Amino acid sequence: MKLHRLTRTAGATAAVLALSVSLAACGSDDDSKAADGDSTSQDGGMISDAPSTDGNADAGAQTFGPGCSKIPTSGAGSFDGMVKDPVATAASNNPLLSTLVTAVTSIDGLADTLNGAPALTVFAPYNDAFAAIPEKDLNGLVAEGKSKGQDSALYKVLAHHVLGANDDPKAVVGEQETLAGDKLTISGDAESGMTVTDGTVTANVLCGNIPTSNATVYVIDKVLTGVK
């Protein structure tokens, strides 16, 4: 799989913190498409505690978290739609993830790499995880991602959110190695709630155990910026 574990370099933490700035305003980018799926912009509203609706009952039966009510009840971005597509395409159809998809598609070939992987777990920051971050330095940092590809800070922070196995809520708990070669620690469960931390940032799982054809997605409320 081309999305390989990355060599740790000095100063990476500062680069990743700067990278988080670069993603702030990307959610409305017209180019936020992954593979063959178009992204859908989200409404910017707060996550609700309401349960999922019946339209998500099949593929969404084992999902959990207060944000699951924000998933569309029909179409390609619904639970039943996402399970049919590989992870980058599925994410591009999810209205919570348009900013993340913009980041992925800014690196040439990364969406195809994610779609072609046999098994992944993705901790996917939702749009509002980026909304309060200033836009300054955006152009230069995004340009770096486009020009340097796998050598960019953008690539490294994205790999920091991905595991190389398809983990359900029981299997994912504990210390896990990311495709950036560092560690995340996942705590909790579907009933009481789940968190993921890299030692610098702790994020809550807003909607977990979302199935795609090759991955399990956990939508989280913060960007994990503690990549080593």
Z-matrix of the N, CA and C atoms (Angstrom, degrees):
N
C 1 1.466
C 2 1.517 1 109.29
N 3 1.291 2 119.14 1 129.74
C 4 1.449 3 123.88 2 -173.26
C 5 1.517 4 112.15 3 -66.07
N 6 1.329 5 117.43 4 -31.59
C 7 1.457 6 120.82 5 177.94
C 8 1.515 7 107.55 6 -73.42
N 9 1.335 8 116.26 7 86.55
C 10 1.451 9 121.51 8 -170.98
C 11 1.516 10 111.23 9 -94.84
N 12 1.320 11 116.73 10 168.57
C 13 1.448 12 121.18 11 172.42
C 14 1.515 13 108.35 12 -67.26
N 15 1.336 14 115.07 13 139.31
C 16 1.447 15 119.48 14 -171.61
C 17 1.517 16 111.54 15 -101.29
N 18 1.326 17 116.59 16 149.13
C 19 1.456 18 121.62 17 176.14
C 20 1.514 19 109.69 18 -72.78
N 21 1.302 20 117.58 19 131.95
C 22 1.455 21 122.05 20 179.17
C 23 1.520 22 109.49 21 -73.31
N 24 1.332 23 115.98 22 138.97
C 25 1.451 24 120.20 23 -179.50
C 26 1.508 25 110.14 24 -131.20
N 27 1.311 26 117.91 25 152.93
C 28 1.461 27 122.47 26 178.86
C 29 1.509 28 109.13 27 -65.85
N 30 1.328 29 115.12 28 144.46
C 31 1.455 30 121.19 29 178.35
C 32 1.495 31 113.94 30 79.80
N 33 1.324 32 118.99 31 7.88
C 34 1.467 33 121.21 32 -176.39
C 35 1.507 34 111.44 33 -65.33
N 36 1.340 35 117.56 34 -36.57
C 37 1.460 36 119.55 35 -177.68
C 38 1.514 37 110.75 36 -60.93
N 39 1.347 38 117.08 37 -44.52
C 40 1.460 39 120.17 38 178.89
C 41 1.513 40 111.03 39 -62.77
N 42 1.311 41 116.63 40 -39.43
C 43 1.466 42 120.19 41 179.43
C 44 1.504 43 111.37 42 -64.10
N 45 1.334 44 116.49 43 -39.51
C 46 1.456 45 119.97 44 -178.97
C 47 1.515 46 111.19 45 -69.82
N 48 1.350 47 116.78 46 -38.41
C 49 1.455 48 119.13 47 176.71
C 50 1.520 49 110.07 48 -61.87
N 51 1.313 50 116.94 49 -40.40
C 52 1.461 51 120.19 50 175.75
C 53 1.507 52 110.80 51 -65.36
N 54 1.319 53 116.69 52 -37.04
C 55 1.461 54 121.57 53 179.97
C 56 1.509 55 111.46 54 -60.51
N 57 1.340 56 116.67 55 -38.40
C 58 1.456 57 118.78 56 -178.23
C 59 1.513 58 110.99 57 -59.75
N 60 1.360 59 116.49 58 -32.16
C 61 1.456 60 120.87 59 174.78
C 62 1.518 61 110.44 60 -62.88
N 63 1.309 62 115.91 61 -39.18
C 64 1.460 63 120.30 62 -174.17
C 65 1.504 64 113.28 63 -66.33
N 66 1.317 65 117.07 64 -19.46
C 67 1.455 66 120.18 65 -176.56
C 68 1.521 67 112.75 66 -92.66
N 69 1.340 68 117.22 67 -7.47
C 70 1.451 69 120.76 68 -166.23
C 71 1.512 70 114.25 69 -57.68
N 72 1.330 71 116.50 70 -44.33
C 73 1.457 72 119.36 71 -172.19
C 74 1.500 73 113.55 72 -103.87
N 75 1.311 74 117.01 73 16.76
C 76 1.468 75 119.32 74 -171.40
C 77 1.515 76 113.65 75 -81.64
N 78 1.313 77 119.27 76 -13.50
C 79 1.454 78 120.90 77 -170.23
C 80 1.501 79 114.52 78 -61.45
N 81 1.356 80 117.53 79 -26.61
C 82 1.458 81 119.41 80 -177.41
C 83 1.515 82 112.85 81 -98.06
N 84 1.319 83 117.89 82 5.96
C 85 1.469 84 122.98 83 -178.87
C 86 1.513 85 111.12 84 -61.47
N 87 1.324 86 115.22 85 128.76
C 88 1.463 87 119.32 86 -179.11
C 89 1.513 88 113.07 87 -65.49
N 90 1.337 89 116.74 88 -15.96
C 91 1.460 90 119.62 89 -177.47
C 92 1.508 91 113.17 90 -90.48
N 93 1.347 92 118.90 91 8.12
C 94 1.468 93 120.45 92 -176.45
C 95 1.515 94 110.96 93 -79.39
N 96 1.334 95 113.61 94 79.86
C 97 1.458 96 122.13 95 176.31
C 98 1.505 97 107.42 96 -131.04
N 99 1.324 98 116.71 97 143.07
C 100 1.462 99 120.08 98 175.29
C 101 1.508 100 107.98 99 -120.83
N 102 1.356 101 116.16 100 126.28
C 103 1.464 102 121.84 101 -178.36
C 104 1.511 103 108.89 102 51.88
N 105 1.375 104 117.53 103 -121.33
C 106 1.450 105 119.73 104 -174.99
C 107 1.509 106 112.85 105 -101.84
N 108 1.314 107 119.50 106 9.28
C 109 1.456 108 120.97 107 -176.67
C 110 1.504 109 110.64 108 -106.01
N 111 1.353 110 118.57 109 137.95
C 112 1.450 111 123.27 110 176.95
C 113 1.508 112 109.52 111 -88.90
N 114 1.351 113 116.31 112 143.20
C 115 1.455 114 119.39 113 177.73
C 116 1.515 115 109.83 114 -82.99
N 117 1.338 116 115.42 115 157.43
C 118 1.454 117 122.63 116 178.65
C 119 1.506 118 107.85 117 -120.73
N 120 1.336 119 118.78 118 125.24
C 121 1.451 120 120.33 119 -178.34
C 122 1.512 121 109.93 120 -71.96
N 123 1.357 122 115.36 121 143.47
C 124 1.456 123 119.62 122 -177.58
C 125 1.512 124 110.26 123 -90.66
N 126 1.344 125 115.92 124 167.81
C 127 1.453 126 119.81 125 -172.61
C 128 1.511 127 113.21 126 -86.01
N 129 1.342 128 118.67 127 -2.86
C 130 1.445 129 121.15 128 177.65
C 131 1.502 130 113.67 129 76.82
N 132 1.340 131 118.44 130 2.17
C 133 1.446 132 121.34 131 -178.61
C 134 1.501 133 112.14 132 -75.07
N 135 1.334 134 115.63 133 166.09
C 136 1.447 135 121.21 134 178.82
C 137 1.518 136 110.27 135 -75.03
N 138 1.329 137 115.68 136 152.80
C 139 1.454 138 121.04 137 177.12
C 140 1.521 139 109.45 138 -67.91
N 141 1.315 140 115.49 139 135.19
C 142 1.459 141 122.10 140 -178.99
C 143 1.515 142 110.77 141 -96.26
N 144 1.340 143 116.61 142 155.61
C 145 1.457 144 121.42 143 175.83
C 146 1.520 145 112.30 144 -90.00
N 147 1.328 146 117.83 145 2.75
C 148 1.462 147 120.46 146 -178.18
C 149 1.516 148 110.87 147 -68.24
N 150 1.338 149 118.18 148 149.84
C 151 1.460 150 120.61 149 -179.80
C 152 1.513 151 112.18 150 -74.28
N 153 1.329 152 115.77 151 166.01
C 154 1.459 153 120.98 152 176.19
C 155 1.520 154 110.26 153 -63.65
N 156 1.339 155 116.29 154 154.11
C 157 1.448 156 120.13 155 179.79
C 158 1.513 157 110.75 156 -92.79
N 159 1.332 158 115.76 157 169.87
C 160 1.452 159 121.08 158 -174.84
C 161 1.523 160 113.09 159 -61.84
N 162 1.361 161 117.29 160 -24.18
C 163 1.451 162 119.89 161 179.88
C 164 1.515 163 113.43 162 -62.73
N 165 1.348 164 116.94 163 -18.26
C 166 1.454 165 121.96 164 -179.88
C 167 1.524 166 111.81 165 -104.24
N 168 1.332 167 118.16 166 12.83
C 169 1.458 168 121.22 167 -164.77
C 170 1.516 169 114.26 168 -65.04
N 171 1.318 170 120.07 169 -29.63
C 172 1.456 171 121.04 170 -174.70
C 173 1.527 172 112.03 171 -80.34
N 174 1.338 173 117.48 172 -78.05
C 175 1.459 174 119.94 173 179.68
C 176 1.520 175 111.56 174 -64.53
N 177 1.323 176 116.94 175 -23.84
C 178 1.459 177 120.63 176 -179.01
C 179 1.507 178 114.75 177 -90.66
N 180 1.322 179 117.79 178 5.39
C 181 1.465 180 120.37 179 -173.88
C 182 1.517 181 112.90 180 -61.93
N 183 1.332 182 117.96 181 -31.72
C 184 1.458 183 121.14 182 -177.22
C 185 1.533 184 112.86 183 -104.10
N 186 1.323 185 117.58 184 8.68
C 187 1.458 186 120.10 185 175.76
C 188 1.518 187 109.64 186 -76.26
N 189 1.331 188 115.95 187 161.34
C 190 1.462 189 119.58 188 -178.96
C 191 1.520 190 109.58 189 -150.91
N 192 1.325 191 115.54 190 156.68
C 193 1.453 192 121.17 191 174.43
C 194 1.512 193 113.01 192 118.08
N 195 1.346 194 116.96 193 154.35
C 196 1.462 195 121.63 194 -175.52
C 197 1.515 196 114.19 195 -66.87
N 198 1.327 197 117.78 196 -19.77
C 199 1.458 198 119.89 197 -179.08
C 200 1.504 199 114.90 198 -85.42
N 201 1.331 200 117.79 199 -6.20
C 202 1.468 201 119.42 200 -177.01
C 203 1.524 202 112.61 201 -64.82
N 204 1.332 203 116.46 202 -22.70
C 205 1.464 204 119.48 203 178.36
C 206 1.521 205 112.76 204 -68.91
N 207 1.343 206 117.38 205 -15.35
C 208 1.460 207 120.79 206 179.83
C 209 1.528 208 112.86 207 -85.85
N 210 1.321 209 117.16 208 -10.24
C 211 1.462 210 120.39 209 177.91
C 212 1.525 211 108.92 210 -71.36
N 213 1.333 212 118.89 211 136.56
C 214 1.469 213 119.80 212 178.45
C 215 1.523 214 111.67 213 -55.55
N 216 1.309 215 116.00 214 149.63
C 217 1.465 216 120.76 215 -178.73
C 218 1.519 217 113.12 216 -88.32
N 219 1.325 218 117.25 217 -7.92
C 220 1.464 219 120.11 218 178.33
C 221 1.520 220 108.84 219 -153.98
N 222 1.322 221 115.70 220 166.24
C 223 1.448 222 120.96 221 177.29
C 224 1.517 223 113.37 222 86.91
N 225 1.335 224 116.09 223 -174.00
C 226 1.460 225 121.98 224 -173.44
C 227 1.516 226 113.35 225 -64.55
N 228 1.339 227 117.43 226 -26.16
C 229 1.456 228 120.68 227 -179.12
C 230 1.506 229 114.71 228 -89.28
N 231 1.328 230 117.74 229 -1.35
C 232 1.464 231 121.41 230 177.32
C 233 1.523 232 109.67 231 -78.76
N 234 1.329 233 116.75 232 169.51
C 235 1.461 234 119.68 233 175.61
C 236 1.529 235 110.90 234 -57.56
N 237 1.335 236 115.81 235 -44.37
C 238 1.462 237 119.65 236 -179.16
C 239 1.522 238 111.89 237 -66.68
N 240 1.343 239 117.55 238 -27.46
C 241 1.457 240 120.52 239 176.28
C 242 1.517 241 112.48 240 -79.98
N 243 1.332 242 116.84 241 -42.52
C 244 1.466 243 120.66 242 -176.82
C 245 1.521 244 112.53 243 -63.82
N 246 1.324 245 117.08 244 -34.06
C 247 1.466 246 119.60 245 -177.18
C 248 1.528 247 112.06 246 -65.08
N 249 1.322 248 117.48 247 -18.69
C 250 1.463 249 121.36 248 -178.93
C 251 1.527 250 113.01 249 -83.98
N 252 1.332 251 117.77 250 -16.13
C 253 1.460 252 121.85 251 -172.92
C 254 1.525 253 111.57 252 -114.44
N 255 1.344 254 117.70 253 153.81
C 256 1.462 255 119.88 254 171.38
C 257 1.523 256 110.50 255 -67.73
N 258 1.328 257 116.37 256 166.47
C 259 1.454 258 120.91 257 -160.39
C 260 1.526 259 114.67 258 -62.94
N 261 1.326 260 119.57 259 -41.89
C 262 1.460 261 119.42 260 -178.45
C 263 1.522 262 111.32 261 -67.40
N 264 1.322 263 116.78 262 -40.65
C 265 1.461 264 120.58 263 176.74
C 266 1.520 265 110.61 264 -66.06
N 267 1.322 266 116.89 265 -44.48
C 268 1.462 267 120.74 266 178.76
C 269 1.520 268 110.95 267 -59.85
N 270 1.325 269 117.36 268 -43.31
C 271 1.462 270 120.81 269 179.41
C 272 1.519 271 111.55 270 -63.71
N 273 1.325 272 116.87 271 -36.01
C 274 1.462 273 120.17 272 -178.96
C 275 1.520 274 112.38 273 -65.26
N 276 1.311 275 117.05 274 -20.20
C 277 1.458 276 121.52 275 178.89
C 278 1.527 277 112.85 276 -94.77
N 279 1.331 278 116.90 277 -3.40
C 280 1.459 279 121.31 278 -177.01
C 281 1.521 280 109.51 279 -94.43
N 282 1.330 281 118.60 280 121.05
C 283 1.463 282 120.77 281 -175.77
C 284 1.517 283 114.09 282 -65.51
N 285 1.313 284 119.18 283 -15.87
C 286 1.461 285 121.22 284 177.99
C 287 1.524 286 113.04 285 -79.53
N 288 1.333 287 118.21 286 -14.11
C 289 1.463 288 120.94 287 -165.13
C 290 1.524 289 114.35 288 -120.88
N 291 1.317 290 118.50 289 19.78
C 292 1.465 291 119.49 290 -174.70
C 293 1.529 292 112.54 291 -66.00
N 294 1.333 293 118.41 292 -34.04
C 295 1.459 294 119.72 293 177.79
C 296 1.522 295 110.94 294 -67.37
N 297 1.316 296 116.68 295 -44.24
C 298 1.459 297 120.76 296 177.26
C 299 1.524 298 111.12 297 -60.13
N 300 1.310 299 116.75 298 -41.92
C 301 1.466 300 120.66 299 179.68
C 302 1.527 301 110.61 300 -63.23
N 303 1.330 302 117.37 301 -38.09
C 304 1.459 303 120.12 302 175.80
C 305 1.523 304 110.84 303 -59.33
N 306 1.332 305 116.44 304 -41.62
C 307 1.467 306 120.08 305 178.09
C 308 1.522 307 111.04 306 -63.33
N 309 1.320 308 116.88 307 -44.84
C 310 1.466 309 120.88 308 -179.01
C 311 1.520 310 110.97 309 -62.66
N 312 1.313 311 116.98 310 -46.01
C 313 1.461 312 120.08 311 -174.61
C 314 1.521 313 113.17 312 -76.00
N 315 1.338 314 117.79 313 -10.73
C 316 1.465 315 119.36 314 175.88
C 317 1.522 316 111.98 315 -74.49
N 318 1.331 317 117.46 316 -16.42
C 319 1.466 318 121.86 317 177.37
C 320 1.522 319 108.04 318 -101.24
N 321 1.302 320 115.76 319 115.50
C 322 1.460 321 121.44 320 -174.02
C 323 1.525 322 111.63 321 -56.62
N 324 1.324 323 115.64 322 125.15
C 325 1.452 324 121.66 323 175.01
C 326 1.508 325 115.96 324 85.40
N 327 1.340 326 118.66 325 -8.85
C 328 1.461 327 119.62 326 -175.49
C 329 1.522 328 112.04 327 -67.73
N 330 1.324 329 118.14 328 -40.01
C 331 1.463 330 119.99 329 178.29
C 332 1.523 331 111.01 330 -60.08
N 333 1.325 332 117.03 331 -42.37
C 334 1.462 333 120.35 332 178.25
C 335 1.524 334 111.38 333 -64.61
N 336 1.336 335 116.57 334 -38.21
C 337 1.457 336 120.57 335 178.00
C 338 1.521 337 111.20 336 -62.77
N 339 1.324 338 116.54 337 -45.45
C 340 1.464 339 120.53 338 178.11
C 341 1.523 340 110.93 339 -64.39
N 342 1.311 341 116.46 340 -42.67
C 343 1.467 342 119.98 341 179.19
C 344 1.526 343 112.09 342 -63.48
N 345 1.326 344 117.15 343 -31.88
C 346 1.455 345 120.97 344 -176.80
C 347 1.513 346 114.97 345 -88.70
N 348 1.317 347 117.85 346 -6.41
C 349 1.465 348 120.39 347 -179.64
C 350 1.525 349 110.13 348 -69.31
N 351 1.332 350 118.29 349 143.63
C 352 1.468 351 119.95 350 -178.16
C 353 1.516 352 114.22 351 -72.21
N 354 1.338 353 117.63 352 -31.96
C 355 1.466 354 120.25 353 -175.75
C 356 1.522 355 109.52 354 -160.54
N 357 1.334 356 116.49 355 125.56
C 358 1.458 357 122.05 356 179.85
C 359 1.525 358 110.17 357 -141.32
N 360 1.325 359 115.00 358 157.52
C 361 1.456 360 122.66 359 163.13
C 362 1.518 361 106.48 360 -121.28
N 363 1.327 362 117.25 361 129.46
C 364 1.458 363 121.81 362 -175.96
C 365 1.523 364 109.64 363 -121.36
N 366 1.331 365 116.13 364 123.94
C 367 1.458 366 122.21 365 170.80
C 368 1.521 367 106.37 366 -94.29
N 369 1.324 368 115.87 367 107.93
C 370 1.457 369 122.29 368 -166.30
C 371 1.525 370 111.04 369 -108.80
N 372 1.342 371 118.77 370 106.74
C 373 1.465 372 119.83 371 176.17
C 374 1.527 373 111.01 372 -63.50
N 375 1.325 374 115.46 373 132.65
C 376 1.466 375 118.54 374 179.22
C 377 1.523 376 109.77 375 -81.70
N 378 1.330 377 115.85 376 170.78
C 379 1.454 378 120.78 377 -171.32
C 380 1.522 379 113.54 378 -55.06
N 381 1.328 380 117.58 379 -42.65
C 382 1.454 381 119.87 380 -176.44
C 383 1.523 382 112.83 381 -68.93
N 384 1.326 383 118.17 382 -13.12
C 385 1.464 384 119.91 383 173.00
C 386 1.527 385 110.79 384 -64.56
N 387 1.337 386 116.95 385 -24.21
C 388 1.456 387 122.26 386 -179.69
C 389 1.524 388 112.96 387 -102.45
N 390 1.341 389 117.98 388 -13.84
C 391 1.459 390 121.29 389 -165.22
C 392 1.520 391 113.40 390 -63.70
N 393 1.329 392 118.43 391 -33.05
C 394 1.463 393 120.94 392 -176.32
C 395 1.526 394 112.90 393 -88.72
N 396 1.331 395 117.81 394 -1.06
C 397 1.468 396 120.76 395 -176.75
C 398 1.528 397 109.38 396 -85.13
N 399 1.336 398 118.99 397 131.66
C 400 1.468 399 121.25 398 -178.85
C 401 1.528 400 112.52 399 -59.29
N 402 1.312 401 114.79 400 155.03
C 403 1.460 402 120.58 401 -177.61
C 404 1.531 403 113.86 402 -84.80
N 405 1.341 404 117.30 403 -12.28
C 406 1.472 405 119.38 404 -175.41
C 407 1.527 406 111.06 405 -57.86
N 408 1.270 407 115.79 406 147.31
C 409 1.467 408 124.92 407 -177.74
C 410 1.527 409 113.40 408 71.38
N 411 1.326 410 116.94 409 2.05
C 412 1.464 411 120.61 410 -177.29
C 413 1.526 412 112.29 411 -57.49
N 414 1.322 413 116.27 412 -51.99
C 415 1.468 414 119.05 413 -172.85
C 416 1.523 415 112.78 414 -60.44
N 417 1.327 416 116.50 415 -46.12
C 418 1.457 417 119.32 416 -178.59
C 419 1.512 418 113.37 417 -66.32
N 420 1.349 419 116.56 418 -40.01
C 421 1.458 420 120.13 419 -177.53
C 422 1.526 421 112.07 420 -72.28
N 423 1.323 422 116.00 421 -38.88
C 424 1.463 423 118.70 422 176.34
C 425 1.525 424 110.01 423 -67.39
N 426 1.334 425 115.66 424 -38.78
C 427 1.469 426 119.26 425 176.80
C 428 1.523 427 110.85 426 -60.88
N 429 1.342 428 116.74 427 -36.48
C 430 1.462 429 119.57 428 177.17
C 431 1.525 430 110.84 429 -63.04
N 432 1.344 431 116.05 430 -42.15
C 433 1.454 432 119.13 431 177.24
C 434 1.513 433 112.18 432 -60.87
N 435 1.327 434 115.80 433 -40.08
C 436 1.462 435 119.70 434 -179.58
C 437 1.522 436 111.97 435 -70.30
N 438 1.322 437 116.68 436 -36.53
C 439 1.465 438 119.45 437 -175.44
C 440 1.522 439 113.21 438 -86.42
N 441 1.339 440 117.08 439 -34.48
C 442 1.465 441 119.86 440 -175.42
C 443 1.520 442 113.71 441 -98.81
N 444 1.330 443 117.05 442 -14.81
C 445 1.456 444 120.16 443 175.89
C 446 1.512 445 113.31 444 55.92
N 447 1.329 446 117.68 445 -120.51
C 448 1.452 447 122.23 446 -176.39
C 449 1.524 448 113.57 447 -67.26
N 450 1.318 449 118.25 448 -12.16
C 451 1.458 450 121.54 449 177.07
C 452 1.527 451 112.63 450 -92.22
N 453 1.312 452 117.54 451 1.99
C 454 1.459 453 121.26 452 -175.97
C 455 1.522 454 112.07 453 -89.48
N 456 1.334 455 115.58 454 159.02
C 457 1.462 456 121.21 455 173.78
C 458 1.523 457 110.76 456 -62.26
N 459 1.330 458 116.36 457 -33.96
C 460 1.459 459 120.43 458 178.48
C 461 1.518 460 111.54 459 -59.11
N 462 1.321 461 116.38 460 -47.25
C 463 1.465 462 119.85 461 179.12
C 464 1.525 463 111.11 462 -59.63
N 465 1.322 464 116.35 463 -42.70
C 466 1.459 465 120.20 464 -177.10
C 467 1.523 466 111.53 465 -65.32
N 468 1.333 467 117.56 466 -41.78
C 469 1.461 468 118.74 467 -179.11
C 470 1.523 469 111.03 468 -69.51
N 471 1.323 470 117.82 469 -33.05
C 472 1.458 471 119.71 470 176.40
C 473 1.525 472 110.84 471 -66.85
N 474 1.338 473 116.94 472 -43.39
C 475 1.464 474 120.62 473 177.75
C 476 1.522 475 111.65 474 -62.51
N 477 1.319 476 116.56 475 -28.40
C 478 1.468 477 123.35 476 178.20
C 479 1.530 478 112.11 477 -65.65
N 480 1.320 479 117.32 478 -17.02
C 481 1.464 480 122.54 479 -179.85
C 482 1.530 481 113.04 480 -101.14
N 483 1.330 482 118.25 481 7.97
C 484 1.465 483 121.40 482 -172.49
C 485 1.523 484 110.68 483 -126.45
N 486 1.336 485 116.09 484 136.02
C 487 1.459 486 123.11 485 172.62
C 488 1.521 487 108.98 486 -108.08
N 489 1.317 488 116.59 487 151.05
C 490 1.454 489 121.05 488 -177.16
C 491 1.510 490 114.29 489 -90.14
N 492 1.322 491 117.69 490 31.01
C 493 1.464 492 123.22 491 176.17
C 494 1.514 493 108.03 492 -146.30
N 495 1.308 494 116.16 493 156.28
C 496 1.459 495 122.06 494 -179.18
C 497 1.528 496 108.21 495 -96.46
N 498 1.345 497 116.61 496 95.47
C 499 1.462 498 122.16 497 -169.36
C 500 1.522 499 112.62 498 -105.31
N 501 1.335 500 115.26 499 128.04
C 502 1.458 501 120.67 500 172.77
C 503 1.528 502 109.00 501 -79.34
N 504 1.358 503 118.62 502 177.14
C 505 1.464 504 120.12 503 -174.26
C 506 1.525 505 114.94 504 -61.34
N 507 1.315 506 118.79 505 -24.94
C 508 1.464 507 120.04 506 176.65
C 509 1.523 508 110.90 507 -81.03
N 510 1.320 509 117.03 508 -44.81
C 511 1.463 510 121.03 509 -177.15
C 512 1.519 511 112.76 510 -68.35
N 513 1.327 512 117.53 511 -28.38
C 514 1.457 513 120.28 512 -173.92
C 515 1.523 514 112.85 513 -78.30
N 516 1.322 515 118.11 514 -19.60
C 517 1.465 516 121.24 515 -176.30
C 518 1.526 517 110.43 516 -67.77
N 519 1.334 518 115.60 517 137.63
C 520 1.456 519 121.84 518 -179.97
C 521 1.513 520 111.11 519 116.11
N 522 1.327 521 116.37 520 -167.42
C 523 1.459 522 121.39 521 178.61
C 524 1.520 523 109.69 522 -85.08
N 525 1.329 524 116.18 523 128.05
C 526 1.459 525 121.87 524 -176.58
C 527 1.524 526 109.92 525 -127.42
N 528 1.323 527 116.74 526 143.20
C 529 1.460 528 121.00 527 176.27
C 530 1.523 529 109.85 528 -90.67
N 531 1.328 530 115.70 529 131.96
C 532 1.458 531 121.10 530 179.96
C 533 1.521 532 110.76 531 -88.55
N 534 1.317 533 115.77 532 171.38
C 535 1.458 534 120.46 533 175.63
C 536 1.524 535 112.80 534 -73.89
N 537 1.346 536 116.95 535 -4.88
C 538 1.462 537 120.90 536 169.77
C 539 1.521 538 111.27 537 -86.38
N 540 1.341 539 116.71 538 -5.44
C 541 1.451 540 121.40 539 178.24
C 542 1.505 541 114.72 540 87.39
N 543 1.335 542 118.10 541 7.59
C 544 1.451 543 121.32 542 177.53
C 545 1.519 544 110.01 543 -113.59
N 546 1.323 545 117.38 544 -166.93
C 547 1.459 546 120.62 545 -169.61
C 548 1.529 547 112.40 546 -118.58
N 549 1.318 548 114.52 547 146.65
C 550 1.456 549 123.52 548 165.33
C 551 1.517 550 107.63 549 -123.09
N 552 1.331 551 116.01 550 149.97
C 553 1.459 552 120.84 551 175.03
C 554 1.518 553 108.48 552 -119.44
N 555 1.320 554 116.13 553 123.30
C 556 1.457 555 122.34 554 -178.35
C 557 1.518 556 108.26 555 -109.46
N 558 1.329 557 116.07 556 131.55
C 559 1.461 558 122.07 557 -177.45
C 560 1.514 559 110.21 558 -129.63
N 561 1.353 560 115.70 559 157.68
C 562 1.455 561 121.51 560 175.89
C 563 1.508 562 112.59 561 95.95
N 564 1.337 563 114.55 562 -163.20
C 565 1.455 564 120.47 563 -179.27
C 566 1.514 565 109.39 564 -157.02
N 567 1.323 566 115.42 565 177.63
C 568 1.460 567 120.58 566 -176.21
C 569 1.518 568 112.11 567 -65.69
N 570 1.321 569 117.34 568 -30.33
C 571 1.457 570 120.80 569 -176.52
C 572 1.530 571 112.33 570 -78.02
N 573 1.331 572 116.71 571 -45.48
C 574 1.465 573 120.45 572 -174.13
C 575 1.517 574 113.45 573 -96.69
N 576 1.327 575 117.49 574 -10.50
C 577 1.451 576 121.76 575 -176.96
C 578 1.513 577 111.22 576 108.39
N 579 1.312 578 116.73 577 158.11
C 580 1.454 579 121.94 578 -173.82
C 581 1.519 580 109.83 579 -134.66
N 582 1.334 581 115.97 580 143.35
C 583 1.456 582 121.81 581 174.76
C 584 1.522 583 109.43 582 -125.98
N 585 1.333 584 115.26 583 158.26
C 586 1.467 585 121.74 584 174.64
C 587 1.522 586 107.53 585 -134.78
N 588 1.329 587 116.71 586 132.08
C 589 1.458 588 120.93 587 -178.82
C 590 1.516 589 110.82 588 -133.25
N 591 1.324 590 115.38 589 148.46
C 592 1.460 591 121.01 590 173.01
C 593 1.527 592 111.21 591 -110.54
N 594 1.333 593 116.98 592 11.88
C 595 1.450 594 122.22 593 -178.24
C 596 1.507 595 113.25 594 92.95
N 597 1.319 596 117.33 595 -17.53
C 598 1.457 597 122.76 596 176.76
C 599 1.521 598 111.11 597 -111.29
N 600 1.310 599 116.39 598 -44.01
C 601 1.466 600 123.53 599 -179.17
C 602 1.520 601 108.78 600 -123.25
N 603 1.337 602 115.78 601 137.31
C 604 1.462 603 121.42 602 172.46
C 605 1.520 604 108.44 603 -115.83
N 606 1.323 605 116.30 604 123.13
C 607 1.461 606 122.40 605 -178.56
C 608 1.517 607 110.07 606 -112.21
N 609 1.314 608 115.56 607 148.06
C 610 1.459 609 122.07 608 173.36
C 611 1.519 610 109.93 609 -91.59
N 612 1.309 611 116.28 610 142.83
C 613 1.458 612 120.74 611 173.46
C 614 1.523 613 108.20 612 -80.77
N 615 1.319 614 116.49 613 117.83
C 616 1.461 615 122.37 614 -179.77
C 617 1.519 616 111.72 615 -85.48
N 618 1.314 617 116.18 616 -38.07
C 619 1.466 618 121.21 617 175.47
C 620 1.519 619 107.19 618 -149.50
N 621 1.317 620 116.09 619 116.34
C 622 1.453 621 120.24 620 -173.88
C 623 1.507 622 113.90 621 -116.32
N 624 1.329 623 114.38 622 164.29
C 625 1.462 624 122.99 623 176.98
C 626 1.527 625 112.32 624 64.36
N 627 1.333 626 116.13 625 37.50
C 628 1.466 627 121.08 626 176.70
C 629 1.522 628 108.07 627 -81.80
N 630 1.327 629 118.44 628 119.67
C 631 1.462 630 119.63 629 -177.50
C 632 1.525 631 112.43 630 -85.98
N 633 1.336 632 115.76 631 137.86
C 634 1.460 633 121.57 632 163.73
C 635 1.526 634 106.30 633 -119.98
N 636 1.303 635 117.65 634 -178.76
C 637 1.463 636 118.58 635 -175.60
C 638 1.523 637 113.10 636 -69.41
N 639 1.337 638 117.88 637 -19.66
C 640 1.470 639 119.42 638 -179.70
C 641 1.526 640 114.13 639 -134.56
N 642 1.325 641 117.81 640 9.97
C 643 1.465 642 119.03 641 -174.02
C 644 1.521 643 111.16 642 -156.36
N 645 1.331 644 114.11 643 166.23
C 646 1.453 645 121.89 644 168.21
C 647 1.521 646 107.65 645 -116.77
N 648 1.324 647 116.54 646 131.51
C 649 1.459 648 122.56 647 -176.25
C 650 1.522 649 109.79 648 -110.05
N 651 1.329 650 114.90 649 135.65
C 652 1.462 651 122.71 650 172.51
C 653 1.526 652 106.89 651 -120.44
N 654 1.322 653 117.36 652 109.16
C 655 1.460 654 121.59 653 178.69
C 656 1.524 655 108.31 654 -76.13
N 657 1.337 656 117.06 655 127.01
C 658 1.460 657 121.79 656 -176.50
C 659 1.525 658 111.06 657 -120.47
N 660 1.349 659 115.30 658 163.18
C 661 1.461 660 119.71 659 -171.62
C 662 1.524 661 114.39 660 -98.54
N 663 1.335 662 118.02 661 3.25
C 664 1.465 663 120.86 662 177.89
C 665 1.526 664 109.77 663 -142.60
N 666 1.329 665 115.02 664 154.10
C 667 1.457 666 120.90 665 171.18
C 668 1.525 667 107.64 666 -82.66
N 669 1.315 668 117.03 667 130.23
C 670 1.460 669 122.17 668 -179.85
C 671 1.530 670 108.58 669 -83.29
N 672 1.326 671 116.33 670 103.40
C 673 1.465 672 121.35 671 -172.40
C 674 1.525 673 113.15 672 -101.76
N 675 1.326 674 118.08 673 8.19
C 676 1.457 675 120.55 674 -177.11
C 677 1.504 676 114.58 675 -90.81
N 678 1.318 677 118.15 676 25.40
C 679 1.463 678 121.62 677 179.20
C 680 1.524 679 110.06 678 -60.29
N 681 1.333 680 116.29 679 137.86
C 682 1.474 681 121.59 680 -176.91
C 683 1.527 682 110.74 681 -90.12
